[in-house]
Amino acid sequence: LVLTIFTIWMLFFDTNSLLIHRELKKEINKLEKQQEFLKDEISRDRAIIEKLSDPRELEKFAREQYYLKRKNEDIYLIEYEDSINPDPDEERH
């Protein structure tokens, strides 16, 4: 009887219970996956930073992403017919 009560107490009610250990193990696994994801993001960002250290690549990035231009240039955005939404009300929904 005492052994059964002790076992039930250790499995469910103790501060170091089996249930708490399972939940903590799940949390650890989730955090490890998040850590791997963030490490991949950091390595991608480092590659981008390394690439942007070249002035030509930096200019290309600024032109493509932010539509920046030199003082004596004009920029024309070309939209194809299939990329234009014919009904402006559809955009709002």
MARBA-3410 file (N, C-alpha, C, O; in Angstrom, 1 decimal):
93
0.8,-1.2,0.0,0.0,0.0,0.0,0.9,1.3,0.0,0.6,2.2,-0.7 ~ 1.9,1.3,0.8,2.8,2.4,0.9,3.5,2.6,-0.4,3.7,3.7,-0.9 ~ 4.0,1.5,-1.0,4.7,1.6,-2.3,3.7,2.1,-3.4,4.2,2.9,-4.2 ~ 2.5,1.7,-3.4,1.6,2.2,-4.4,1.3,3.7,-4.2,1.3,4.5,-5.1 ~ 1.1,4.1,-3.0,0.9,5.6,-2.7,2.1,6.4,-3.0,2.0,7.4,-3.6
3.3,5.8,-2.7,4.5,6.5,-3.1,4.7,6.7,-4.6,5.1,7.7,-5.1 ~ 4.4,5.6,-5.3,4.5,5.6,-6.8,3.5,6.6,-7.4,3.9,7.4,-8.2 ~ 2.3,6.6,-6.9,1.3,7.6,-7.4,1.7,9.0,-7.1,1.6,9.9,-7.9 ~ 2.2,9.2,-5.9,2.7,10.5,-5.5,3.8,11.0,-6.4,3.8,12.1,-6.9 ~ 4.8,10.1,-6.7,5.9,10.5,-7.5,5.5,10.7,-9.0,6.1,11.6,-9.6
4.6,10.0,-9.5,4.2,10.1,-10.9,3.3,11.3,-11.1,3.4,11.9,-12.2 ~ 2.5,11.7,-10.2,1.5,12.7,-10.5,1.6,14.0,-9.6,1.3,15.1,-10.1 ~ 1.9,13.9,-8.3,1.8,15.0,-7.4,3.1,15.7,-7.1,3.1,16.9,-6.7 ~ 4.2,15.1,-7.2,5.5,15.6,-6.7,5.9,16.7,-7.7,5.5,16.8,-8.8 ~ 6.7,17.6,-7.2,7.2,18.7,-8.1,8.1,18.2,-9.2,8.3,18.9,-10.2
8.7,17.0,-9.0,9.5,16.4,-10.1,8.7,15.3,-10.7,9.3,14.2,-11.0 ~ 7.4,15.4,-10.9,6.6,14.3,-11.3,6.9,14.0,-12.8,7.5,14.7,-13.5 ~ 6.4,12.8,-13.2,6.6,12.3,-14.6,5.9,13.2,-15.6,6.4,13.5,-16.6 ~ 4.7,13.7,-15.2,4.0,14.6,-16.1,4.7,15.9,-16.4,4.8,16.4,-17.5 ~ 5.3,16.5,-15.3,6.1,17.7,-15.5,7.3,17.5,-16.3,7.6,18.3,-17.2
7.9,16.3,-16.1,9.1,16.0,-16.9,8.7,15.9,-18.4,9.5,16.3,-19.3 ~ 7.6,15.2,-18.7,7.1,15.1,-20.1,6.9,16.5,-20.7,7.3,16.7,-21.9 ~ 6.2,17.4,-20.0,5.9,18.7,-20.5,7.2,19.5,-20.7,7.4,20.2,-21.7 ~ 8.2,19.4,-19.8,9.4,20.0,-19.9,10.2,19.5,-21.1,10.9,20.2,-21.8 ~ 10.1,18.2,-21.3,10.8,17.6,-22.5,10.2,18.1,-23.8,11.0,18.4,-24.7
8.9,18.2,-23.9,8.3,18.8,-25.1,8.7,20.2,-25.3,9.0,20.6,-26.4 ~ 8.8,21.0,-24.2,9.3,22.4,-24.3,10.7,22.5,-24.8,11.1,23.3,-25.6 ~ 11.5,21.6,-24.3,12.9,21.5,-24.7,13.0,21.2,-26.2,13.8,21.8,-26.9 ~ 12.3,20.2,-26.7,12.3,19.9,-28.1,11.8,21.0,-29.0,12.4,21.3,-30.0 ~ 10.8,21.7,-28.5,10.3,22.9,-29.3,11.3,24.0,-29.3,11.5,24.6,-30.4
12.0,24.2,-28.2,13.0,25.2,-28.2,14.2,24.9,-29.0,14.9,25.7,-29.6 ~ 14.6,23.6,-29.1,15.7,23.1,-29.9,15.4,23.3,-31.4,16.2,23.7,-32.2 ~ 14.1,23.0,-31.8,13.7,23.2,-33.2,13.8,24.7,-33.5,14.2,25.1,-34.6 ~ 13.3,25.5,-32.6,13.4,27.0,-32.8,14.8,27.5,-32.9,15.1,28.3,-33.7 ~ 15.7,26.9,-32.1,17.1,27.3,-32.2,17.7,26.9,-33.5,18.5,27.7,-34.1
17.4,25.7,-34.0,17.9,25.3,-35.3,17.4,26.3,-36.4,18.2,26.7,-37.3 ~ 16.1,26.6,-36.4,15.5,27.5,-37.3,16.3,28.9,-37.3,16.6,29.4,-38.3 ~ 16.5,29.4,-36.1,17.2,30.7,-35.9,18.6,30.6,-36.4,19.1,31.6,-36.9 ~ 19.3,29.5,-36.1,20.6,29.4,-36.6,20.7,29.4,-38.2,21.6,30.0,-38.7 ~ 19.7,28.8,-38.8,19.6,28.8,-40.3,19.4,30.2,-40.7,20.0,30.7,-41.7
18.5,31.0,-40.0,18.2,32.3,-40.4,19.5,33.2,-40.3,19.7,34.1,-41.1 ~ 20.2,33.0,-39.2,21.4,33.8,-39.0,22.5,33.5,-40.1,23.1,34.4,-40.6 ~ 22.6,32.2,-40.5,23.6,31.9,-41.5,23.1,32.5,-42.9,24.0,33.0,-43.6 ~ 21.8,32.5,-43.2,21.3,33.2,-44.4,21.6,34.7,-44.3,22.0,35.3,-45.3 ~ 21.3,35.3,-43.2,21.5,36.7,-43.0,23.0,37.1,-43.2,23.4,38.1,-43.8
23.9,36.2,-42.6,25.3,36.5,-42.8,25.7,36.4,-44.2,26.6,37.2,-44.7 ~ 25.2,35.4,-45.0,25.5,35.3,-46.4,25.0,36.6,-47.1,25.7,37.1,-48.0 ~ 23.9,37.1,-46.8,23.4,38.3,-47.4,24.2,39.5,-47.1,24.6,40.3,-48.0 ~ 24.6,39.6,-45.8,25.5,40.7,-45.4,26.8,40.6,-46.1,27.4,41.6,-46.6 ~ 27.4,39.4,-46.3,28.6,39.2,-47.0,28.5,39.6,-48.4,29.4,40.3,-49.0
27.4,39.2,-49.0,27.1,39.6,-50.4,27.0,41.1,-50.6,27.5,41.6,-51.6 ~ 26.3,41.7,-49.6,26.1,43.2,-49.8,27.3,44.0,-49.4,27.3,45.3,-49.5 ~ 28.4,43.4,-49.0,29.6,44.2,-48.8,30.3,44.6,-50.1,31.1,45.5,-50.1 ~ 29.9,44.0,-51.2,30.3,44.4,-52.5,29.4,45.6,-53.0,28.2,45.5,-53.0 ~ 30.0,46.7,-53.3,29.2,47.9,-53.7,28.2,47.7,-54.9,27.1,48.2,-54.9
28.6,46.9,-55.8,27.7,46.6,-56.9,26.5,45.8,-56.5,25.4,46.0,-56.9 ~ 26.7,44.8,-55.6,25.6,44.0,-55.1,24.7,44.9,-54.2,23.5,44.7,-54.3 ~ 25.3,45.8,-53.5,24.5,46.6,-52.6,23.6,47.5,-53.5,22.4,47.8,-53.1 ~ 24.2,48.1,-54.5,23.4,48.9,-55.4,22.3,48.1,-56.1,21.1,48.6,-56.2 ~ 22.6,46.9,-56.5,21.6,46.0,-57.1,20.4,45.8,-56.2,19.2,45.8,-56.5
20.8,45.5,-54.9,19.8,45.2,-53.9,18.9,46.4,-53.6,17.7,46.3,-53.5 ~ 19.5,47.6,-53.5,18.8,48.8,-53.3,17.8,49.1,-54.4,16.7,49.6,-54.2 ~ 18.3,48.9,-55.6,17.4,49.2,-56.8,16.3,48.2,-56.9,15.1,48.6,-57.2 ~ 16.5,46.9,-56.6,15.4,45.9,-56.7,14.4,46.0,-55.6,13.2,45.9,-55.8 ~ 14.9,46.2,-54.4,14.0,46.1,-53.2,13.4,47.4,-52.9,12.2,47.5,-52.5
14.1,48.5,-53.0,13.6,49.8,-52.6,13.4,50.8,-53.7,13.1,52.0,-53.5 ~ 13.6,50.4,-55.0,13.4,51.2,-56.2,14.2,52.5,-56.1,13.7,53.5,-56.5 ~ 15.4,52.4,-55.5,16.2,53.6,-55.5,16.9,53.8,-56.9,17.0,52.9,-57.7 ~ 17.3,55.0,-57.1,17.8,55.4,-58.4,18.9,56.4,-58.2,19.0,57.0,-57.2 ~ 19.7,56.6,-59.3,20.7,57.7,-59.3,19.9,59.0,-59.7,18.8,58.9,-60.1
20.6,60.1,-59.4,20.0,61.4,-59.7,19.5,61.6,-61.1,18.5,62.2,-61.3 ~ 20.3,61.1,-62.0,20.0,61.4,-63.4,19.2,60.3,-64.1,19.2,60.2,-65.3 ~ 18.5,59.4,-63.3,17.8,58.3,-63.9,16.3,58.4,-63.7,15.9,59.1,-62.7 ~ 15.5,57.8,-64.5,14.1,57.7,-64.4,13.8,56.2,-64.3,14.4,55.3,-64.9 ~ 12.9,55.8,-63.4,12.5,54.4,-63.2,11.1,54.2,-63.8,10.2,55.0,-63.5
10.9,53.2,-64.6,9.6,52.8,-65.1,9.3,51.4,-64.6,10.1,50.5,-64.8 ~ 8.2,51.3,-64.0,7.7,50.0,-63.5,6.7,49.4,-64.6,5.8,50.1,-64.9 ~ 7.1,48.3,-65.0,6.3,47.6,-66.1,5.4,46.6,-65.5,5.9,45.6,-64.8 ~ 4.1,46.7,-65.6,3.2,45.7,-65.1,2.6,45.0,-66.3,2.1,45.6,-67.3 ~ 2.5,43.7,-66.2,1.9,42.9,-67.3,0.4,42.8,-67.0,0.0,42.9,-65.9
-0.3,42.5,-68.0,-1.8,42.5,-67.9,-2.3,41.5,-66.9,-3.2,41.7,-66.2 ~ -1.6,40.3,-66.8,-2.0,39.3,-65.9,-1.7,39.7,-64.4,-2.2,39.0,-63.5 ~ -0.8,40.7,-64.2,-0.5,41.1,-62.8,-1.4,42.2,-62.3,-1.3,42.6,-61.1 ~ -2.2,42.8,-63.2,-3.0,43.9,-62.8,-4.4,43.4,-62.4,-5.0,42.6,-63.1 ~ -4.9,43.9,-61.3,-6.3,43.5,-60.8,-7.3,44.3,-61.5,-7.3,45.6,-61.3
-8.2,43.8,-62.4,-9.1,44.6,-63.1,-10.2,45.2,-62.2,-10.8,46.2,-62.6 ~ -10.6,44.5,-61.1,-11.6,45.0,-60.2,-11.0,45.6,-58.9,-10.5,44.8,-58.1 ~ -11.0,46.9,-58.7,-10.3,47.5,-57.5,-11.0,47.1,-56.3,-10.3,47.1,-55.2 ~ -12.3,46.7,-56.3,-13.0,46.3,-55.1,-12.5,44.9,-54.5,-12.6,44.6,-53.4 ~ -12.0,44.1,-55.4,-11.5,42.7,-55.0,-10.3,42.9,-54.1,-10.1,42.0,-53.3
-9.5,43.9,-54.3,-8.3,44.1,-53.5,-8.6,44.3,-52.0,-7.9,43.9,-51.1 ~ -9.7,44.9,-51.7,-10.1,45.3,-50.4,-10.6,44.1,-49.6,-10.6,44.1,-48.4 ~ -11.1,43.0,-50.3,-11.7,41.9,-49.6,-10.6,40.9,-49.2,-11.0,39.9,-48.6
END
